[in-house]
Amino acid sequence: MRLEAEDLLVKIESHRTKMVELGLSSSFLDERVVKLSYELDKLLNKYHAVVCSSGKR
């Protein structure tokens, strides 16, 4: 579980960085930014589920 949570954190940070950089260089309403935001939400939800299922918060 821990390795999966750590892997998810790496992906979350990568998506967050890409989303912010793209949003600042274009617009936060850009379709690509919205797509990255949606993917980031899914990763965050998955991370939350993994952490809650392992009993850690």
Secondary structure, 3 states (H helix, E strand, C coil): CHHHHHHHHHHHHHHHHHHHHHHHHCCCCCHHHHHHHHHHHHHHHHHHHHHHHCCCC
